Amino acid sequence: VSTQSTWEAVVSTQSTWEAVVSTQSTWEAVVSTQSTWEAVVSTQSTWEDKVAGVANATQVIELINTVSWQIVDPPIKFVASPPNEIHNYSPFQVMRWHNSSCTGLSVFLTDALRSVGIPARVVGVPHWDKGPKVCPNGDADPPCGNHNWVEAWADGKWHFVDEAGDKRLDHGWFYPYPTSVQTPSDGSTPSNHSIFASSWAPADHLDPEYYPQQQGMDWYPLVWQWNNHTVQGWDVTRRYHAKGLVN
């Protein structure tokens, strides 16, 4: 980012180094496909120019969640994948096909935010816990399938971002319901019906000051690869239940 930009001053004062480092997980930590995202940023230079004069982190996040999808023509859009599966898209593949599922879009937006200095992480649920009236067959029914979104760091705390809907921070179709019916994990083993945030570093290596109402997990559950325990994570369910999450 230009050294004369307003945003550079915001980065130096609002973003903690620990928050940046702990969320720098690579795409291959979520799925196997590898890509060099920096090549896109360095050759396009479009988002860097757009955020140069933006006043604060909140505005940067909302701007990137609007303009990043237009990096290709036609713009990138949401296309649902079957329940418990994933479109195996790296950011380059998302750009090539101009679409992805919620997981692919979340990874894409996370990388886009990081490219302009915003700490960001993928967040999601293995299954929504909507009950037998909505899902008589339990987790097997599509309304109780998995979902992913993004959290980004601004003004000293994490905010959720709906990558395929409302562009405002802490606004999305999944809040307050159905995040309100999810259940925190019992202990450090992830459950089917909790809300999880990914992390590059193990939770016990990080300062809990930056992760209020978050419980360290043994791994971040990948519903499409349930036996893959290589991604670190937090249970953030209680934070979504707490009053004051949205100011």
C-alpha positions in Angstrom: 0.0 0.0 0.0 1.3 3.5 -0.7 3.2 5.0 2.1 1.1 8.1 1.8 -2.2 6.3 2.2 -4.5 6.8 5.2 -5.0 3.1 5.4 -1.3 2.5 6.1 -1.6 4.4 9.3 -4.7 2.4 10.3 -2.9 -0.9 9.7 0.0 0.2 12.0 -2.3 1.1 14.8 -5.3 -1.1 14.6 -3.9 -4.5 13.5 -1.9 -6.5 16.0 1.0 -8.6 14.6 -0.3 -11.6 16.5 -3.7 -11.3 14.8 -2.0 -11.1 11.4 0.4 -14.0 12.0 -2.3 -16.4 13.5 -4.5 -16.0 10.5 -2.0 -16.4 7.7 -3.0 -19.9 6.8 -2.5 -20.8 3.2 -5.1 -22.1 0.8 -3.5 -25.6 0.9 -4.3 -25.7 4.6 -8.0 -25.8 3.8 -7.9 -28.0 0.6 -5.1 -29.6 -1.3 -4.9 -27.3 -4.3 -2.0 -24.8 -4.1 -1.8 -21.4 -5.7 0.4 -18.3 -5.5 -2.1 -15.6 -4.6 0.6 -12.9 -4.4 0.9 -13.1 -8.1 -2.6 -11.9 -8.6 -2.1 -9.0 -6.2 1.3 -7.9 -7.6 0.1 -7.9 -11.2 -3.4 -6.5 -10.8 -2.7 -3.8 -8.2 -6.3 -2.9 -8.3 -7.4 -3.3 -4.7 -4.3 -1.6 -3.3 -5.2 1.6 -5.3 -8.8 1.5 -4.2 -8.1 1.3 -0.5 -5.2 3.8 -0.4 -7.4 6.7 0.7 -9.9 4.8 2.8 -10.2 6.1 6.4 -10.5 2.9 8.5 -10.5 -0.9 8.6 -14.3 -1.2 8.6 -14.5 0.7 5.3 -11.7 -1.3 3.8 -13.4 -4.6 4.6 -16.7 -3.5 3.2 -15.0 -2.1 0.1 -13.0 -5.2 -0.6 -16.2 -7.3 -0.1 -17.7 -5.3 -2.9 -14.9 -4.8 -5.5 -12.9 -8.0 -5.2 -15.6 -10.0 -6.9 -15.2 -7.8 -10.0 -11.6 -8.8 -10.5 -12.9 -10.8 -13.5 -15.7 -10.2 -16.0 -18.4 -11.4 -15.5 -18.0 -11.0 -11.7 -17.5 -13.9 -9.3 -20.8 -15.2 -7.9 -22.1 -17.8 -5.5 -23.0 -21.2 -6.8 -24.1 -23.8 -4.3 -22.3 -27.2 -3.9 -24.0 -30.4 -2.7 -24.3 -30.7 1.1 -21.1 -31.6 2.9 -19.0 -31.2 -0.2 -16.8 -28.5 -1.6 -16.0 -26.9 -4.9 -12.3 -27.6 -4.9 -11.4 -24.1 -6.0 -8.3 -22.2 -5.2 -8.6 -18.4 -5.7 -7.3 -18.8 -9.3 -9.9 -21.4 -10.0 -12.6 -19.2 -8.5 -11.5 -16.5 -10.9 -11.3 -18.9 -13.9 -14.8 -20.2 -13.3 -16.3 -16.9 -12.0 -18.1 -18.8 -9.2 -17.7 -21.0 -6.2 -19.6 -22.3 -3.1 -19.6 -20.5 0.2 -16.3 -22.2 1.1 -14.5 -21.1 -2.0 -15.9 -17.6 -1.8 -14.8 -17.4 1.9 -11.2 -18.5 1.0 -11.1 -16.0 -1.8 -12.4 -13.1 0.3 -10.0 -14.0 3.2 -7.1 -13.8 0.8 -8.3 -10.6 -0.8 -8.6 -8.9 2.7 -5.1 -10.1 3.7 -3.6 -8.7 0.5 -4.5 -5.2 1.7 -3.4 -5.7 5.3 -6.6 -6.9 7.0 -6.2 -10.0 9.2 -9.0 -12.4 8.1 -10.0 -16.0 8.7 -12.5 -18.6 7.4 -15.3 -19.4 9.8 -18.1 -21.9 9.5 -20.3 -24.7 10.8 -20.1 -28.4 9.9 -23.9 -28.6 10.2 -26.7 -26.2 11.2 -28.7 -27.4 14.2 -32.2 -26.4 13.0 -34.0 -29.2 14.6 -36.4 -32.0 13.4 -39.1 -29.7 12.1 -36.7 -28.2 9.5 -34.4 -31.2 9.2 -36.4 -34.4 9.9 -33.4 -36.5 8.8 -31.0 -34.5 10.9 -27.6 -33.5 9.4 -28.4 -35.3 6.2 -31.0 -32.7 5.1 -29.7 -29.8 3.0 -31.0 -27.0 5.4 -28.8 -28.5 8.1 -25.7 -28.7 5.9 -22.4 -26.9 6.3 -21.8 -23.2 5.7 -18.7 -20.9 5.7 -18.2 -17.2 5.9 -15.4 -14.8 6.8 -14.2 -12.9 9.9 -12.0 -9.9 9.7 -10.2 -7.8 12.3 -11.1 -4.2 12.7 -11.2 -1.7 15.5 -9.7 -4.1 18.0 -12.0 -7.1 17.5 -13.3 -9.7 15.0 -16.3 -9.0 12.8 -18.1 -11.4 10.6 -18.5 -10.8 6.9 -21.1 -12.3 4.6 -19.2 -12.9 1.4 -22.3 -13.6 -0.7 -24.9 -11.2 0.8 -24.9 -8.0 2.9 -21.7 -6.0 2.5 -21.9 -4.4 5.9 -19.9 -5.8 8.8 -21.8 -8.0 11.3 -24.8 -8.4 8.9 -25.7 -11.6 7.2 -28.6 -14.0 6.7 -27.0 -16.4 9.3 -27.1 -14.0 12.2 -28.8 -14.0 14.7 -30.5 -17.1 13.4 -29.4 -19.9 12.8 -26.1 -19.1 14.7 -28.2 -18.7 17.8 -29.1 -22.5 17.8 -25.6 -23.8 17.5 -24.1 -25.5 20.6 -20.5 -24.9 21.9 -18.2 -27.9 21.8 -17.8 -29.9 25.0 -14.0 -29.8 25.5 -11.4 -29.4 22.7 -12.9 -32.0 20.3 -15.0 -30.2 17.6 -18.7 -31.0 17.5 -21.1 -31.1 14.5 -23.2 -28.1 15.6 -20.7 -25.5 16.8 -19.2 -22.5 15.0 -15.5 -22.6 14.3 -12.8 -20.2 13.2 -9.7 -21.3 11.4 -6.2 -20.5 12.7 -2.7 -20.8 11.4 -1.2 -21.2 14.9 -2.4 -23.6 17.6 -4.8 -21.9 20.0 -2.6 -22.6 23.0 0.3 -20.7 21.4 -1.7 -17.5 21.2 -2.6 -14.7 23.6 -6.2 -15.2 24.7 -6.6 -11.4 25.0 -7.1 -11.3 21.3 -9.6 -14.2 21.2 -12.3 -13.4 23.8 -15.2 -15.9 24.2 -13.3 -18.3 22.0 -12.3 -21.9 22.9 -9.2 -23.5 21.5 -9.9 -26.7 19.5 -7.7 -29.6 18.7 -8.5 -28.9 15.0 -10.8 -27.0 12.6 -13.3 -29.5 11.2 -13.5 -29.8 7.5 -16.9 -31.4 6.8 -15.8 -32.5 3.3 -12.7 -34.2 4.8 -13.8 -35.1 8.3 -10.7 -37.1 9.2 -8.4 -34.2 8.2 -7.2 -32.7 11.5 -4.3 -30.5 10.1 -6.0 -27.1 10.3 -6.0 -25.3 13.7 -9.1 -23.7 15.0 -11.2 -22.0 17.7 -14.8 -22.7 18.8 -16.4 -19.2 18.6 -20.0 -20.3 19.2 -20.3 -18.4 22.5 -19.1 -15.2 20.9 -22.0 -15.4 18.4 -24.4 -16.0 21.3 -23.1 -13.1 23.4 -24.9 -9.8 23.6 -23.0 -7.0 22.1 -21.5 -9.0 19.2 -23.1 -6.4 16.9 -22.7 -2.9 18.0 
